[in-house]
Amino acid sequence: MNVIVELEKPLTELEAILRDLKNRQRETQGVDLTPKIRELEEKAQQLRAEIFGNLTPWQRVHMARHPKRPLALDYISRLDDFVELHGDRTYRDDPSIVAGLGVLDGIPVCVIGEQKGRDTKENLYRNFGMPHPEGYRKAQRIMRLAEKFHRPLVTFIDTPGAYPGIGAEERGQSEAIATSLKLLAGLRTPIVVNVTGEGGSGGALAIGLGDHIVMLQHSIYSVASPEPAATILWRDATKAEEAAKRLRLTSDDLFEFGIVDEVIEEPLGGAQRDPEGTIGKVLAADRRAIERLMKLEADTLLDRRYEKYRKLGSHSELVHDRAAR
Amino acid sequence: MAPTPNWLRRRAPKPEASSDPLWVVCPECNERVYKKDLAERLFVCPKCGHHFRLGSLDRVALLADGDFHEIGANLVTGDPLQWVDRIPYPQKTSQDRSKSGMLESIVVGTCRIGGIDVGLGVMDFAFRGGTMGSVVGEKIAMLLEECGRRKVPAVLVCASGGARMEEGVIALMQMAKTSLAVQRLGALGVPFVTVLTDPTTGGVSASFGFQADVIIAETGAAIGFAGRRVIDQTIRQKLPDGFQSAEFLLEHGQVDMVVRRTELKGCLTNVLRLLTMKVPA
């Protein structure tokens, strides 16, 4: 159960009434409903501020998982053009990763996105956005195409993590992620990354090492999804809420750490309240980054990428080496 | 084995706080083994051949010809998340320091293996489960950069539960940082070899662990992406026998060879010799 969906129920009900009133206003000229509508609109606005004004980390996790939140394909379908390419040429096509050739505002690009489903049936097909090794190997094909044809790579991150299952292990989930990371590390073309939903662990980073990282305000990004993090830390997945609080996984945190370069503000109540506008803002940010990065020589680009991650860390020299003496 | 070099004696771990000071029970054959015997046999059970986990200092002593020149020896981690659960994170690391005699979960430096100059990094499960946080990322980057400057092969011995949760997304980013360093070393044409020991999982196997030119797994090591606990939680399916063992990985084409600890140095020497051999003009 999504806690945001629960939380926003009174608001959703109020908004339904408002829609109804507005329709009636349009259909029947006789009665003036304007004062009533204005009153309810004010109330809705107040309710929105109350509900969404100060979300806890756990609520933000659920915002990132909101069933109506725009998904990778919603962004991709807003490109000027897109042709999806399938399969890793070795084992199978993994529907939890969508990849292909596209055009972003006149610029030819290669695109990789992690795709969740909207309902149970779709989610089973998309494996809840949790890729298998063959998904990452399909992504690698697209990374190589981007380099070969000198076009920027644009990725959309939205996954609880790489799939932890028997087949995934047998086919080398570690190797698939490791090789993706190494490819991105040396890719001689600009890489623009969008964290649009959940950024869970190595499964997210496997398409997330890049030159410019954009994150939606209510997306999350962490070393592991709260549930597996709680399992790893305390052997108890039910402590996910506590893990969410401790992991510092919000866009504010990520920006403060210097991991994310740009945070895109969402409407009060989340991207799903204005999908068109939000998608437009994200794609515009990508376009600006691409334009800037395309001016750089490939060697400069790689040096910048190296330095960007080289300085991420928190450590110091121990002055008195107590353990040594 | 060569006499204990100075740097190692200086940092010898404090004696374990185990219940029995002399004997240990082998988890594989349940036989009681004399601790001193075990140490002399590279921590391989004399009865059944089970490989106990080897500390990083013992591992360096096993692999390096003589001296080991440590890099970044005094690096300690910060607390980027201001993490507190049962106790604050700095207290956890400080406890692990006194328990393991290590400042962090990896030791890196330069040495010779079988007469070949190399950069060597060895992880240690005794310090926070060998997890990768800022210091592991930083030390590996330092080591690989040094290998690049000196054009000598890099060898990383992995033993890790993955990324360190208490350093959160900063720990995750060490996967990116080490991957960039591996890529850069590779672009210089310098060989890179990993030895995956028990256990190698998560963020370590999914970054530098599986990025090497040659990947050697130690006998009996558990190697995989997701730990068993996480797989259990997610799929609630019984895992097959030998799942995620070194031998399982060899069978599935994911590692180049499975090697016993007693043969590791010889094997590594051969691989390094062949990788560094020049083509005659």
Chai-1 contact restraints between the chains, C-beta under 6 A:
chainA,res_idxA,chainB,res_idxB,connection_type,confidence,min_distance_angstrom,max_distance_angstrom,comment,restraint_id
A,P164,B,A226,contact,1.0,0.0,6.0,A-B,restraint_1
A,P164,B,V230,contact,1.0,0.0,6.0,A-B,restraint_2
A,P164,B,I231,contact,1.0,0.0,6.0,A-B,restraint_3
A,P164,B,T234,contact,1.0,0.0,6.0,A-B,restraint_4
A,G165,B,I235,contact,1.0,0.0,6.0,A-B,restraint_5
A,E169,B,G224,contact,1.0,0.0,6.0,A-B,restraint_6
A,E170,B,H252,contact,1.0,0.0,6.0,A-B,restraint_7
A,G172,B,Q254,contact,1.0,0.0,6.0,A-B,restraint_8
A,Q173,B,F225,contact,1.0,0.0,6.0,A-B,restraint_9
A,S174,B,S205,contact,1.0,0.0,6.0,A-B,restraint_10
A,S174,B,A206,contact,1.0,0.0,6.0,A-B,restraint_11
A,S174,B,F210,contact,1.0,0.0,6.0,A-B,restraint_12
A,S174,B,F225,contact,1.0,0.0,6.0,A-B,restraint_13
A,E175,B,F210,contact,1.0,0.0,6.0,A-B,restraint_14
A,E175,B,Q254,contact,1.0,0.0,6.0,A-B,restraint_15
A,I177,B,A206,contact,1.0,0.0,6.0,A-B,restraint_16
A,A178,B,A206,contact,1.0,0.0,6.0,A-B,restraint_17
A,A178,B,S207,contact,1.0,0.0,6.0,A-B,restraint_18
A,A178,B,F210,contact,1.0,0.0,6.0,A-B,restraint_19
A,A178,B,Q211,contact,1.0,0.0,6.0,A-B,restraint_20
A,L181,B,S179,contact,1.0,0.0,6.0,A-B,restraint_21
A,L181,B,S207,contact,1.0,0.0,6.0,A-B,restraint_22
A,K182,B,S179,contact,1.0,0.0,6.0,A-B,restraint_23
A,K182,B,Q183,contact,1.0,0.0,6.0,A-B,restraint_24
A,K182,B,Q211,contact,1.0,0.0,6.0,A-B,restraint_25
A,A185,B,S179,contact,1.0,0.0,6.0,A-B,restraint_26
A,A185,B,L180,contact,1.0,0.0,6.0,A-B,restraint_27
A,A185,B,Q183,contact,1.0,0.0,6.0,A-B,restraint_28
A,G186,B,Q183,contact,1.0,0.0,6.0,A-B,restraint_29
A,G202,B,G203,contact,1.0,0.0,6.0,A-B,restraint_30
A,G202,B,A206,contact,1.0,0.0,6.0,A-B,restraint_31
A,L205,B,L172,contact,1.0,0.0,6.0,A-B,restraint_32
A,L205,B,M175,contact,1.0,0.0,6.0,A-B,restraint_33
A,L209,B,A176,contact,1.0,0.0,6.0,A-B,restraint_34
A,Y221,B,V169,contact,1.0,0.0,6.0,A-B,restraint_35
A,S222,B,V169,contact,1.0,0.0,6.0,A-B,restraint_36
A,V223,B,A163,contact,1.0,0.0,6.0,A-B,restraint_37
A,V223,B,G168,contact,1.0,0.0,6.0,A-B,restraint_38
A,V223,B,V169,contact,1.0,0.0,6.0,A-B,restraint_39
A,V223,B,A171,contact,1.0,0.0,6.0,A-B,restraint_40
A,V223,B,L172,contact,1.0,0.0,6.0,A-B,restraint_41
A,P228,B,V230,contact,1.0,0.0,6.0,A-B,restraint_42
A,A229,B,M165,contact,1.0,0.0,6.0,A-B,restraint_43
A,T231,B,R229,contact,1.0,0.0,6.0,A-B,restraint_44
A,T231,B,V230,contact,1.0,0.0,6.0,A-B,restraint_45
A,T231,B,Q233,contact,1.0,0.0,6.0,A-B,restraint_46
A,I232,B,M165,contact,1.0,0.0,6.0,A-B,restraint_47
A,L233,B,M165,contact,1.0,0.0,6.0,A-B,restraint_48
A,A237,B,Q233,contact,1.0,0.0,6.0,A-B,restraint_49
A,L247,B,G168,contact,1.0,0.0,6.0,A-B,restraint_50
A,R248,B,L81,contact,1.0,0.0,6.0,A-B,restraint_51
A,R248,B,G168,contact,1.0,0.0,6.0,A-B,restraint_52
A,Y306,B,L180,contact,1.0,0.0,6.0,A-B,restraint_53
A,Y309,B,A176,contact,1.0,0.0,6.0,A-B,restraint_54
A,Y309,B,K177,contact,1.0,0.0,6.0,A-B,restraint_55
A,Y309,B,L180,contact,1.0,0.0,6.0,A-B,restraint_56
A,L312,B,M173,contact,1.0,0.0,6.0,A-B,restraint_57
A,G313,B,S134,contact,1.0,0.0,6.0,A-B,restraint_58
A,G313,B,G137,contact,1.0,0.0,6.0,A-B,restraint_59
A,G313,B,E138,contact,1.0,0.0,6.0,A-B,restraint_60
A,S314,B,G78,contact,1.0,0.0,6.0,A-B,restraint_61
A,S314,B,P80,contact,1.0,0.0,6.0,A-B,restraint_62
A,S314,B,S134,contact,1.0,0.0,6.0,A-B,restraint_63
A,S314,B,I170,contact,1.0,0.0,6.0,A-B,restraint_64
A,H315,B,L75,contact,1.0,0.0,6.0,A-B,restraint_65
A,H315,B,T77,contact,1.0,0.0,6.0,A-B,restraint_66
A,H315,B,G78,contact,1.0,0.0,6.0,A-B,restraint_67
A,H315,B,S134,contact,1.0,0.0,6.0,A-B,restraint_68
A,H315,B,V135,contact,1.0,0.0,6.0,A-B,restraint_69
A,H315,B,E138,contact,1.0,0.0,6.0,A-B,restraint_70
A,E317,B,N74,contact,1.0,0.0,6.0,A-B,restraint_71
A,L318,B,N74,contact,1.0,0.0,6.0,A-B,restraint_72
A,L318,B,V76,contact,1.0,0.0,6.0,A-B,restraint_73
A,D321,B,N74,contact,1.0,0.0,6.0,A-B,restraint_74
A,A323,B,R97,contact,1.0,0.0,6.0,A-B,restraint_75
A,A323,B,L103,contact,1.0,0.0,6.0,A-B,restraint_76
A,A324,B,R10,contact,1.0,0.0,6.0,A-B,restraint_77
A,A324,B,R11,contact,1.0,0.0,6.0,A-B,restraint_78
